[in-house]
């Protein structure tokens, strides 16, 4: 018998019958039992509470840099109607330096390949695009991957608005995988210093900055550590 049913019967029976029914069910095998004492909740302990506030501005990594893509029209604010190669070519044309864009991740070699995508499509580094509503406004964003030297991949996300596109995310790394999880873009990056592990960063829409920000970052073990390649044991510690 379901443990919730006596409460249903209690609403239909007189007071005396209710009491008898509840007492009769006290010894059933399905009764609720205590799981033991609950551990006392311990709040976070603040370490070094006398640390002075930071007054120098931190280094700008460009996480919230956005840019309007020049010369690109998105009819009806529909990213599906835009050529992704033309989008990247427009950014290269607007930034002809060796490293283009605020992310500083477009090599001169890659920029040259992007310019030649029309005549050499097989060498074009722009990967197959994906589309997903990452901002929650009901319109799909354009997600672009760009193959780069040294096994690096550039990732860019463009939001359609006001008849054009705005780049709301740009990053470059040795990417081993990218996942779309709900409205998050999860980027998996190989770990150089910890064998058998990888970094996973979830980029999420921030309405105040109007960009995708790296909101969650974690280190995940993905395979056993080969013998002799583990991290050395610490020589000391707290």
N, C-alpha and C positions, 0 to 999 in steps of 0.2 A: 504494500500500500504506500502511496506517495505520502511523505511527511507533511505536505501542504493540505491534504484533504481534510483533517480534523477542523481546520480553520473554516473551510467551506461549510461543513456540517454545523459548526457552531453558530453560524449566521442564520440557520434555519430551525434550530431547536430551542425550546424553553431553557431558562437558566439552570434548573436542576438536571435536565437531561444533558446539558452541555458539560456540567461538572462531572457527571458519571462517565461520560464518554472520554473526557480528557484523562481522568484517573485510570480508566481501563486501558488506555494506550500507553501508560508510563513505562511498562516493562517490555514493550515490543523490541525486537531485535534491531529495528530500523531507527531507534530513537537517537536524538542528538547527544553527542558526548564531547566532553572537554578535550581539547588538544594540548592541554597543559598551560602553564603560565606564559603570558605574552612578554617577550623581552622588552625592557625599557627602551623607549626611543631615545637615541643620542643625537643631538644636533651637531652641525659642523663646528669644528674648533678652528678658530682663526689663528693662523701662525704669524708671528712677527707683527702684531697689531700696531706697533709704533713706526712701521715703514712710512716714509714721507710720500706725499702724493707726487705723481709724475708731472713735471712741468714742461719738459722738452717734447716737442711733437714726435710721434713715432714715425718710423720709416714707412713711406707710402708704397705698398705692394700693388696698388692699382686694382684691388678687388672690386671696387664699385665704379670703375671707369666705364662710361657709356659713350657712344658716338653715333650720330646720324650717318647712315650710309649715303654718300653723295651720288646723285644721278640715278637712283633706283626707285622705281614706282611700284607700289603694291596695290593694284586696283581692288577696291572694296576691302582694303586691309586684309587681304587673303595671301598669306605667305606661300600657299601652294601655287600661286600664279607667278611666282618670281623664279628666275633661273639662278640657282645657288652659285654656279660658277661665275655668272655675271656680278653677283653680289661681292664675292671675294676679289674679283678683278677690279671692281670699283674701289675697294679699299686699298688695293695695291697701287692703283693709279693715283689715288689721293695722297699716298705716302710713299714716294719713290725712293726713300732712303734704304740702306741695307737692312735695317730693322724697322719695320713699319708698325704703326699702331701703338697705343699706350701699353700693350702687353709686352712689347719688345721681342716678339717671338717669330717674326717672319724673316727667314734667312734670304739673302740675295738669290741664292740658287732656287729656293722655293718660289720666290716672287717671279723669277724668270719662267719657271715652269707654268705658273698660273697664267702669265700673259700669253703663253703659247698653247693654252688648252684647246683653242679652236682648231689649230692646225695639227696638234699632236695630242689627241684625246687620250691615247693610251698612257702617255706620260703625265697626264694631268693629276696633280696631287689632291684635288678636291674629291672627297669621298662621297658615297651615296648619302643624300640628306635624309633626315628624319624630321617628323613633325609631331608636336605635342603641346597642349595648352599648359605651359609652365607658370603662367601668371594668374590664372583663374578668371580671366576676362572673357572666356568663351571662344577665344581665337587661338589657333595653333601658332606656336613659335617655330622658326626654322632653326634646326640644329645641324651644324656643319662641322665635319672633321677634315683636317688638312694634314697629309703625310709630310713629314719633315726629316732632315738628316739626323743621324745618330739615334734612329729608332724613336724619334719624338713625334708626337701628334699634337697639332693645334686644335682646340675646340672652341667654337664660337656659336653663340645663340643670338638670333635676331628676332625682335618683336615688331610685328606690323602695327603701325599707328600713323594716323594723319596722312594716309596715302603712300607711305614709304616704310622704310625699315630702320630700326634703331638697334645697334648691337648692345646687348645687355649682359654679355658674359664673354670673356676671352681668357684662355689659359693655354699653356704649352707644357707638356711633360712626357715622360716615358710611360704612356698609357698602355695598360694591358687589357682594359675593358671599360665599357661605358654602359650604364643601365638607366632606363627611364622608370622611376618608381613613383607612381602617383604624379605629383607636380614637382618632383625633385629629379635632378640629374646627378646620378651617382657615378663618380669617376674613380676607377681603380688604377693605382700607379705602383710599379714595382719598387720594392725597398732595396736600396743599394747597400745599406749598412747592416740589415738584419736578414740573413738568409732564411728563406721559407716564409717570409711575411710580405704583406703589401699594405699600402695606404689606401684608405677609402674615404673620399670626401663627397658629401652631399651638398650640392648647390641648390639653394632655395630662393624663391622670389621674395624680395623685400620691398614692400610698397613705398616706404619712406625714401629709400635710395633709388627706387625704380631700376633695380638691377638684380641679377642673381648673385647671392653671396654664399661663400663656403660656410654653412651653418653647423655642420657636424663633420668631425674628422676622427678617424680611428685607425689603429694598426691591427691587422687581422692575420692570424697564422693560416696559411693556405696549403702547406705541405710540410712533411717532416724535415727537420734540419739535417743535412748530410753530416756524417761523422767527421769530427775535426773542424767543423765550420761554425760551431756555436759561439755565442758571445762569451768572453772570458769572465770568470767569476769575479765579483767585486772584491777588492782588497779591504774594504772597510765600509762603514755606513752606520746609520743610526740604529 
